[in-house]
Amino acid sequence: MSLDQRDTREEPRHEARKPSVRETMLAALDSAIRAPSTHNTQPWIFGIEDDPAAITLFADTDRALGIADPTNRELFISCGTVLHHVRVALAARGRACRIERLPDPAQPLFVARVTLGESIPITEEALALEHAIQERHTDNSVFQRGALSTTVLDRLAKMVSNEGARLHVLEREDERAMVADLVAVADRVQQEDPLFRDELAHWLRSGIAQAEDGITIEGIRGFIEPWIVRTFDRGDGEAARDRALILEGSPCIVMLSTERDTPMDWVRAGEALSALLLGVTDEELSSSYLSQVVEVSSTRAALDGLLEGRIVQVVLRVGHGSGGRQSARRPVRKMLKTRSG
Ligand SMILES: Cc1cc2nc3c(=O)[nH]c(=O)nc-3n(C[C@H](O)[C@H](O)[C@H](O)COP(=O)(O)O)c2cc1C
């Protein structure tokens, strides 16, 4: 008898205890809160229900961005990203789920109820996306030149359309130039607005180790550097602000659109954004945002011509980047609904 065999017989193996349904829901939430949100506001509140087992998701308007996002459009998109992350995290733990979006018209902040279903086999795809949740982060570096493969872009477009939204890849140089110009215009509009600057400053954290939300920027040297969180870092701590720099550092610009512009469209856009970003991460690519062009209403309207009658919700850069790392999150317990709440 080999040593290995004897060890196995003498020490009965303890099977890992199967987690309870409640533990599974909490573990899924622990993963899902890695989802992206505007200014890392994490504007969501969760409830846990036992019978039937369900996770409820509410928009937290105490964390709204009243200036950058006065209609709460991006707040609902952020809630959509965390909803999709919950779905992925449950699938990676072998649980089916049923989603009701905006289930109660009397409670407009009630974004979704996720009711757990039966146990399901854990697929490779589910595990890959769960891994992507842990790896994904916004990358505000200059991206390498060169087009992305059509196979990759087709896969990403499919992931977006599966969530009821559409991916538009800007291929024509005149379209890319137009978007870059509009980003630069929107950037200036926001930069010149003291209320916008105050709101952004409120969510900036300067190298604070214990920060649990907001955007951490190490060593903010002056007033203007925070602007790199709005476009991207040219590589010298300066924001890319004009057309040429935006285009040079963004070989692939994509837009995500919906049919209409209601809270339901925003939630679905958020789910599609999450699917897209997890796909991007799984393809070992990076992503970051050019949101100012959608946040300023005049520049958003100017994008209409590119969208075949659809409504733009998110504009992103996708490519091979080099920067960024995971940002801080509040612990799940701070996001749970209190009994009275
Ligand atoms: C709808 C939406 C819009 C965003 N817009 C911007 C943006 O304009 N500029 C930027 O740098 N990050 C933007 N972000 C990214 C967030 O700042 C980022 O997700 C958050 O700080 C958490 O960091 P992480 O993505 O690395 O986890 C946006 C995120 C979402 C969901």
The ligand as an SDF file (V2000), in Angstrom:
LIG
                    3D

 31 33  0  0  0  0  0  0  0  0999 V2000
  -22.4890   54.2890  -17.3750 C   0  0  0  0  0  0  0  0  0  0  0  0
  -21.0410   54.4750  -16.9960 C   0  0  0  0  0  0  0  0  0  0  0  0
  -20.3490   55.5900  -17.4480 C   0  0  0  0  0  0  0  0  0  0  0  0
  -19.0040   55.7760  -17.1260 C   0  0  0  0  0  0  0  0  0  0  0  0
  -18.3280   56.8730  -17.6130 N   0  0  0  0  0  0  0  0  0  0  0  0
  -16.9970   57.0210  -17.3550 C   0  0  0  0  0  0  0  0  0  0  0  0
  -16.2390   58.0970  -17.9140 C   0  0  0  0  0  0  0  0  0  0  0  0
  -16.7610   58.9420  -18.6140 O   0  0  0  0  0  0  0  0  0  0  0  0
  -14.9100   58.1590  -17.6620 N   0  0  0  0  0  0  0  0  0  0  0  0
  -14.2810   57.2050  -16.9070 C   0  0  0  0  0  0  0  0  0  0  0  0
  -13.0810   57.2710  -16.7280 O   0  0  0  0  0  0  0  0  0  0  0  0
  -14.9810   56.1840  -16.3460 N   0  0  0  0  0  0  0  0  0  0  0  0
  -16.3050   56.0740  -16.5620 C   0  0  0  0  0  0  0  0  0  0  0  0
  -16.9980   55.0150  -16.0300 N   0  0  0  0  0  0  0  0  0  0  0  0
  -16.2580   54.0020  -15.2840 C   0  0  0  0  0  0  0  0  0  0  0  0
  -16.3710   54.1550  -13.7990 C   0  0  0  0  0  0  0  0  0  0  0  0
  -15.7190   55.3060  -13.3500 O   0  0  0  0  0  0  0  0  0  0  0  0
  -15.7760   52.8920  -13.1860 C   0  0  0  0  0  0  0  0  0  0  0  0
  -16.5650   51.8080  -13.5600 O   0  0  0  0  0  0  0  0  0  0  0  0
  -15.7070   52.9460  -11.6900 C   0  0  0  0  0  0  0  0  0  0  0  0
  -14.8150   53.9480  -11.2910 O   0  0  0  0  0  0  0  0  0  0  0  0
  -15.2480   51.6160  -11.1130 C   0  0  0  0  0  0  0  0  0  0  0  0
  -13.9770   51.2670  -11.6200 O   0  0  0  0  0  0  0  0  0  0  0  0
  -13.7730   49.9180  -12.4420 P   0  0  0  0  0  0  0  0  0  0  0  0
  -14.5840   49.9920  -13.6890 O   0  0  0  0  0  0  0  0  0  0  0  0
  -12.2930   49.8910  -12.7160 O   0  0  0  0  0  0  0  0  0  0  0  0
  -14.2020   48.7660  -11.5850 O   0  0  0  0  0  0  0  0  0  0  0  0
  -18.3500   54.8190  -16.3110 C   0  0  0  0  0  0  0  0  0  0  0  0
  -19.0620   53.6930  -15.8410 C   0  0  0  0  0  0  0  0  0  0  0  0
  -20.3810   53.5160  -16.1760 C   0  0  0  0  0  0  0  0  0  0  0  0
  -21.1220   52.3010  -15.6690 C   0  0  0  0  0  0  0  0  0  0  0  0
  1  2  1  0
  2  3  1  0
  2 30  2  0
  3  4  2  0
  4  5  1  0
  4 28  1  0
  5  6  2  0
  6  7  1  0
  6 13  1  0
  7  8  2  0
  7  9  1  0
  9 10  1  0
 10 11  2  0
 10 12  1  0
 12 13  2  0
 13 14  1  0
 14 15  1  0
 14 28  1  0
 15 16  1  0
 16 17  1  0
 16 18  1  0
 18 19  1  0
 18 20  1  0
 20 21  1  0
 20 22  1  0
 22 23  1  0
 23 24  1  0
 24 25  2  0
 24 26  1  0
 24 27  1  0
 28 29  2  0
 29 30  1  0
 30 31  1  0
M  END
$$$$
